[in-house]
Amino acid sequence: MTEPEVKALLDAHDALVKAYLDSSLTFPVFVSAYDGFPHNYALDGHEAATQQERTVLAFFPRRIAFHLRVAGVLSQVCSDEDNSNPSYAEARRFVPEVGLMRLRELVARYPDFEAEPQSGQCL
């Protein structure tokens, strides 16, 4: 991917996070639109095939790290939602609220949508 392509992807996913936080999107629509980002785009640096791709990713380590944190929140919340145990049926109705709360906390911590890469990230 080129630098403008990566920037456009990050900008689009920033906009999705903002839209969900201001309640323009419902939780299911947000999760569907977010679509496994950034993992589905190999933006963690693990799968960058060329030196040029790694160089491009090096321009955006903090923005990618933020979205890896968003993906982590969604992974935790959605795995809770997928639990098929009937005793969790009542609790599952709170998944969108928990997701919203956790993402608001994340954005409060990183209001510029940039975070330090966590240990183990290739960025």
BAMARSE-140874 format. One record per residue (C-alpha): residue number from 1; x, y, z. Coordinates in steps of 0.05 Angstrom, whole numbers, plus 32768, in hexadecimal, padded with zeros to 4 digits. Layout:
[pt NUM [X Y Z]]
...
end
This chain:
[pt 1 [8000 8000 8000]]
[pt 2 [8015 8047 7FF4]]
[pt 3 [8019 807E 8028]]
[pt 4 [7FD8 80A0 800F]]
[pt 5 [7FB4 805D 8010]]
[pt 6 [7FC8 804E 8058]]
[pt 7 [7FB7 8095 806D]]
[pt 8 [7F72 808F 804C]]
[pt 9 [7F65 804D 8070]]
[pt 10 [7F78 806B 80B2]]
[pt 11 [7F4F 80AA 80A6]]
[pt 12 [7F12 8080 8093]]
[pt 13 [7F18 8055 80D1]]
[pt 14 [7F23 8093 80FD]]
[pt 15 [7EE1 80AC 80E1]]
[pt 16 [7EBE 806B 80F1]]
[pt 17 [7ED6 806E 813A]]
[pt 18 [7EBE 80B7 813E]]
[pt 19 [7E7B 80A5 811F]]
[pt 20 [7E70 806D 8151]]
[pt 21 [7E84 8099 818C]]
[pt 22 [7E53 80CF 8177]]
[pt 23 [7E1D 809A 816E]]
[pt 24 [7E18 80A3 8123]]
[pt 25 [7E24 8058 811B]]
[pt 26 [7E07 801E 8143]]
[pt 27 [7E36 7FEC 8161]]
[pt 28 [7E27 7FB5 812D]]
[pt 29 [7E2F 7FE6 80F3]]
[pt 30 [7E70 8001 8111]]
[pt 31 [7E8E 7FBB 811B]]
[pt 32 [7E79 7FA6 80D5]]
[pt 33 [7E96 7FE5 80B5]]
[pt 34 [7ED6 7FE2 80DF]]
[pt 35 [7EDE 7F9C 80C1]]
[pt 36 [7F1B 7F80 80E6]]
[pt 37 [7F44 7FBE 80DB]]
[pt 38 [7F80 7FC4 80DD]]
[pt 39 [7F8E 7F79 80DD]]
[pt 40 [7F6A 7F6C 809C]]
[pt 41 [7F98 7F9E 807A]]
[pt 42 [7FDA 7F84 8096]]
[pt 43 [7FEA 7FC7 80B5]]
[pt 44 [800E 7FA9 80F1]]
[pt 45 [804E 7FA2 80C8]]
[pt 46 [8051 7F56 80CF]]
[pt 47 [8039 7F49 8088]]
[pt 48 [8057 7F84 8063]]
[pt 49 [8075 7F62 8027]]
[pt 50 [80A6 7F96 8010]]
[pt 51 [80D6 7FC8 802F]]
[pt 52 [80AC 7FFE 800E]]
[pt 53 [806D 7FE7 8033]]
[pt 54 [8093 7FE5 8075]]
[pt 55 [80AD 802B 8067]]
[pt 56 [8066 8044 805A]]
[pt 57 [804D 8025 809A]]
[pt 58 [8085 8046 80C0]]
[pt 59 [8062 8089 80B3]]
[pt 60 [8025 8074 80DC]]
[pt 61 [803B 804A 8118]]
[pt 62 [8013 8071 814C]]
[pt 63 [7FD4 8074 8122]]
[pt 64 [7FD8 802A 8113]]
[pt 65 [7FE5 801B 815C]]
[pt 66 [7FA6 8041 816F]]
[pt 67 [7F7D 8017 813F]]
[pt 68 [7F9C 7FD7 8158]]
[pt 69 [7F82 7FEC 819D]]
[pt 70 [7F3D 7FF9 8180]]
[pt 71 [7F40 7FB4 8161]]
[pt 72 [7F53 7F97 81A4]]
[pt 73 [7F17 7FB8 81C5]]
[pt 74 [7EE9 7F9D 818F]]
[pt 75 [7F07 7F58 8194]]
[pt 76 [7EFA 7F56 81DF]]
[pt 77 [7EB4 7F71 81DA]]
[pt 78 [7EA0 7F47 819E]]
[pt 79 [7EBB 7F07 81BC]]
[pt 80 [7E8F 7F15 81F8]]
[pt 81 [7E54 7F1F 81C9]]
[pt 82 [7E61 7EDD 81A4]]
[pt 83 [7E5C 7EB3 81E4]]
[pt 84 [7E22 7E84 81D7]]
[pt 85 [7E17 7E73 8220]]
[pt 86 [7DCD 7E82 822D]]
[pt 87 [7DDD 7E9D 8273]]
[pt 88 [7E01 7ED7 8251]]
[pt 89 [7DC4 7EEC 8227]]
[pt 90 [7DB3 7F24 8257]]
[pt 91 [7DFA 7F3D 825A]]
[pt 92 [7E02 7F3E 820D]]
[pt 93 [7DD1 7F77 8207]]
[pt 94 [7E06 7FA3 8228]]
[pt 95 [7E3C 7F94 81F4]]
[pt 96 [7E30 7FD4 81CB]]
[pt 97 [7E33 7FFE 820B]]
[pt 98 [7E72 7FDC 8222]]
[pt 99 [7E92 7FE5 81DE]]
[pt 100 [7E7F 802F 81DD]]
[pt 101 [7E99 8039 8223]]
[pt 102 [7EDC 8017 8214]]
[pt 103 [7EE6 803D 81D3]]
[pt 104 [7ED5 807F 81F5]]
[pt 105 [7F0A 806F 822A]]
[pt 106 [7F3C 805F 81F3]]
[pt 107 [7F2E 809F 81CE]]
[pt 108 [7F31 80C7 820F]]
[pt 109 [7F76 80A9 821A]]
[pt 110 [7F8B 80B4 81D1]]
[pt 111 [7F62 80F0 81B8]]
[pt 112 [7F8E 80F9 817A]]
[pt 113 [7F82 80B0 8166]]
[pt 114 [7FCC 80A0 816F]]
[pt 115 [7FE9 806F 81A2]]
[pt 116 [802D 8052 81B2]]
[pt 117 [8036 800E 8192]]
[pt 118 [8030 7FD7 81C5]]
[pt 119 [8069 7FA6 81D1]]
[pt 120 [8069 7F70 819C]]
[pt 121 [804D 7F9C 8165]]
[pt 122 [807A 7FA1 8128]]
[pt 123 [806C 7FEA 811B]]
end
